[in-house]
């Protein structure tokens, strides 16, 4: 039963990832694209965790934590660049 739930969840998050990729490509302005990239990071983290559950490996959980850290830093950097035009003052 858990296998069916994992398959459905992986499919749903993969579809969400593809729809966010479409928003990045066709976003009307830069803030929509930054928001879509941040949501893509969240979907990728969810996919990594689901893959870790499906394979029974704990390494995917550590990778998802590192990916969350890099995703947060990149979102903050993009927003600072958008607001100030400079990342490092």
C-alpha positions in Angstrom: 0.0 0.0 0.0 2.9 2.4 0.8 4.3 1.7 -2.7 1.1 3.1 -4.3 1.2 6.2 -2.1 4.9 6.8 -2.9 4.2 6.4 -6.7 1.3 8.8 -6.6 3.3 11.3 -4.5 6.3 11.1 -6.7 4.1 11.7 -9.8 2.4 14.7 -8.1 5.6 16.4 -7.1 7.1 15.7 -10.6 4.1 17.3 -12.2 4.5 20.3 -9.9 8.2 20.5 -10.8 7.3 20.6 -14.5 4.7 23.2 -14.0 7.1 25.4 -12.1 9.7 25.0 -14.9 7.0 26.2 -17.3 6.5 29.3 -15.0 10.2 30.0 -15.0 10.3 29.9 -18.8 7.2 32.0 -19.3 7.0 34.2 -16.2 5.7 37.7 -16.9 8.3 39.3 -14.6 11.4 38.4 -12.6 9.7 38.1 -9.3 7.4 35.4 -10.6 10.4 33.5 -11.9 12.2 33.8 -8.5 9.1 32.5 -6.7 8.9 29.6 -9.2 12.6 28.7 -8.6 12.0 28.7 -4.9 9.0 26.4 -5.3 11.1 24.1 -7.6 13.6 23.8 -4.8 10.8 22.7 -2.4 9.5 20.2 -4.9 12.9 18.8 -5.5 13.4 18.4 -1.7 10.1 16.5 -1.5 11.2 14.3 -4.4 14.5 13.5 -2.7 12.8 12.6 0.6 10.3 10.4 -1.2 13.1 8.7 -3.1 14.9 8.1 0.2 11.8 6.5 1.6 11.2 4.3 -1.5 14.8 3.1 -1.6 15.3 2.9 2.2 18.4 4.9 2.2 19.2 7.7 4.7 21.7 9.5 2.4 18.8 11.2 0.5 17.7 12.9 3.7 21.2 14.5 4.2 21.2 15.5 0.6 17.8 17.1 0.9 19.1 19.2 3.9 22.0 20.4 1.9 19.7 21.2 -1.1 17.4 23.2 1.2 20.4 25.2 2.5 21.6 26.0 -1.0 18.0 26.8 -2.2 17.5 29.3 0.6 20.8 31.0 0.0 20.1 31.3 -3.7 16.6 32.7 -3.2 17.9 35.3 -0.8 20.7 36.2 -3.2 18.3 36.6 -6.1 16.0 38.8 -4.1 18.9 41.0 -2.9 20.2 41.4 -6.4 16.7 42.3 -7.6 16.2 44.9 -4.9 19.6 46.4 -4.6 21.4 45.4 -7.8 24.3 44.1 -5.7 24.7 41.0 -3.6 27.7 41.9 -1.6 27.8 45.4 -0.2 
